[in-house]
Amino acid sequence: MSTLSVRFPESVHDAVRAYAKEDDISINQFVISAVIEKITALDTAKYLEKRGKSGDKERYLSVLSKTPHIQAREDDVIKE
């Protein structure tokens, strides 16, 4: 395990301390959890971008054409 020294503005430190206490975890655990959450979000965005680039519009439209054409439920319609 590595050690990393990070300087926070006092207001951020106060907020981290409060949320960590609310969750009954250490500040260290809170910060690690926040960093892991951010890394996961960035990795997910990269994955989705990569998958999106490998998409095939013609294949998508072919699969979509096989779905039944039914009226959407009233609560599933975008109203302007």
Residue pairs with C-beta under 8 A, 6 or more apart in sequence:
6 31
8 16
16 27
16 30
16 31
17 27
19 30
20 26
20 27
20 29
20 30
23 30
25 33
